[in-house]
Amino acid sequence: MFRDNGLNAAGQRVRNRSLILRSLLLRGPSSRQDLAAATGLTAATISRIVDETIRQGLVQVVESRGPSSGAPRLGRPTTLIDLVPDSVFVGSIYIAGEKAQVGVHDARGEVVAAHRVAVAEPEDAESTLVALAGELRAHARRTGVAERMIRVGATVLGGVDEAGFVVVAHPNWHDVPAADILHRELGIPVAIGRMQHGLVTAEAWLGAGVGVRSVAAVDVSDGIGAAISIDGRVISGFDHREGQLGHFVVPGIDRVCRLCGLRGCLQEQVRDSVFARDARSVLGETAQADDDRTAIDRLYDAARGGDTAARDLVTARARHIGYALALITAIVDPELLVVSGPSIVSGWDLLEPVINEERIRRSPLPHERRTSRVTASSFGADAVLIGTASLALRHFYAEPEVPLVGLEPTPANTSAHDEQRSL
């Protein structure tokens, strides 16, 4: 049994509700007996909270499970309980310089709707955040979920401190009170962090890292960056700028980095726009805009078909990614490394064997057997948005308050909005 650890009665009720809802989130349909075994709570507490959350619309009875085989047994069949996915929703806002995405997610984090947004004034942090808050609000209204949107997650390509200030981000944001601005515009709690922090939170909390003590998430898209979660806690650096793998200078890379001006930065060999340009060159295609990444999939198809030049280019990229994973292994040695990025997922069958071979070859004491694993993201092309949403979901499931207050406040609950702060 759990001890109360000094919690008052109200705090203990919130904690117990959190344990039950998180168990349903991770395990799916469960009986009351399953929930008692998973949470350590008494049968009476389970029944009280389940009945309460059914009345509030957060959970539902989904089926009754009888004996699967053998002689008939006396008594009632087991009733299964599950979350109601559309009981609550969270929003996601991902900001990457001139590009952004907004999304709407259900109670399990699944993407209900999403779209890309062109950022008109990327250098102006406040106007960008205000505009994106407006985009999300309009998106929630179009989707019909505004009144049930109870949290918002936001991520940026840069460092974010514990108070929700963007310490530094591309293109030129410094000490921006982003959480306060978004909360002011939306009126509901906002959780904001580095994009990679969202990725590792989603994997450790909902994806391949469930039950794994240490998880590293590595994103390869506009650059290459990483984040680490140990025992469910995302590790943040002193200046909130950890995980910036892209500016390691790697022998054999002769390109000048577009951001820092150094020659040989890792990201100038692996980021999508450069890889797409190299793919077009190998395929003999005429030049397209840098943000046209469709050549990458054509390159993968050519490599699968036996094109030697295409396979060599894919192998070179995979080896550089494997080198980055070896750096992480040398410092942290996580049990699981998860690699994300749309161009990673679509070519994982080609990339994974080379990435893993290079990671092991370059790791400390490569002759020793390593039992850590490498896998592609659990969330495919939606990884960034689901990672962003997971920052908001994690806070909701940690403290699932009632009544729930959504994006569209009525006069009666305006004060509740005013009391909410960034998370």
Buried (B, 14 or more C-beta within 10 A) or exposed (E): EBEEEEBEEEEBBBBBBBBBBBBBBBEEBBBBEBBBEBBEBEEEBBBBBBEBBBEBEBBBEBEEEEEEEEEEEEEEEBBBBBBBBBBBBBBBBBBBBBBBBBBBBBBBBEBBBBEEBEBEEBEBBEBBBBBBBEBBBEBBBEBEBBBBBBBBBBBBBBBBBEEBBBBBBBBEBEEBBBBBBBBBBBBBBBBBBBBBBBBBBBBBBBBBBEEBEBBBBBBBBBBBBBBBBBEEEBBBEEEBBBBBBBBBEBEEBEEEBEEEEEEBBBBBBBBBBBBBBBBBBBBEBEEEEEEBBEBBBBBBBBBBEEBEBBBEBBBBBBBBBBBBBBBBBEEBEBBBBBBBBBBBBBBBEBBBEBBBEBBBEBBEEEEEEBEBEBBBBBBEBBBBBBBBBBBBBBBBBEEBEEEBBBBBBEEEBEEBBEEBEBB
